[in-house]
Amino acid sequence: MDKNCISCGSCGMPLEKTEDFALGDTSSVYCKYCTDEQGQLLSFDTILTGTTKFYVESQGVNEEAARKMAKALLLDMPAWRVKS
């Protein structure tokens, strides 16, 4: 991965390809998974649920541990720091 690769301001996903960005818009600070059909940021709870599911499936951890990991990650991201 390029050392200068930017990441989603909501979930931290690397934004390496045009299709990774919300609506394929490389000026967006969010990824395609954190936004709706208009490119607007989804709710914290929706993204927390999706990130939790991602951790369960990719890391093999139970849902409780995955939710704690996901919440810690999200609350450190620019989009969600105000929630902490």
Sequence and secondary structure as in RCSB ss.txt:
>XXXX:A:sequence
MDKNCISCGSCGMPLEKTEDFALGDTSSVYCKYCTDEQGQLLSFDTILTGTTKFYVESQGVNEEAARKMAKALLL
DMPAWRVKS
>XXXX:A:secstr
  TT EE TTT  EE SGGGBGGG TT SSBTTSB TTS B  HHHHHHHHHHHHHHHH   HHHHHHHHHHHHH
TSTTTGGG 
